[in-house]
Amino acid sequence: MFNLRRADESDLAAILAIYNHAIETTTAVFDYRPHTLQMRRDWLQSKRTANCPIMVAVNNTEVVGFATYGPFRAWPAYKYTVEHSVYVASTSRRRGIGRALVNEIVSEARRNQMHNVIAGIVSDNLPSLDLHRSLGFVDVGCVHQVGYKFGRWLDLKFLELLLDTPDNPDER
């Protein structure tokens, strides 16, 4: 069994381990080198400054996954669209943790009056694609050979989940 809660500084080492494992062993992260704890501290601070939630899944006392979202693009008219990410420890997959984290981050997006949640998923990550589709995300496009990792070109699929229209959208 696991619980979901907001991440804090004490979770950063576990978040870092999960993220670095994804960098080193998967194509889920288009990065080549592991991150440092200071990079994760800076990341946490930037998420807080931008009012972007970071949720963790905790099994007993162990962080086994995390999810967050951030701006989709930097221009003001994109302010109601976010791109999310979700990572689950390799030893904790296929237990509903990813599903719970995505559902929670979508709930956070709703609470924060977001209108569109984007997922960018490498095209051969079938478990993640299937998960997102089962939660109502729909395919909206694919950018071919946009990344290069582990000696091969990677395609990136984009999926979206449209939420309710914000209460009072503005153009500020």
Secondary structure, DSSP 8 states (H G I E B T S, - for coil): --EEEE--GGGHHHHHHHHHHHHHH-SSS--SS---HHHHHHHHHHHHHTT--EEEEEETTEEEEEEEEEESSSSGGGTTEEEEEEEE-GGG-SSSHHHHHHHHHHHHHHHTT--EEEEEEETT-HHHHHHHHHTT-EEEEEEEEEEEETTEEEEEEEEEEE----SS----
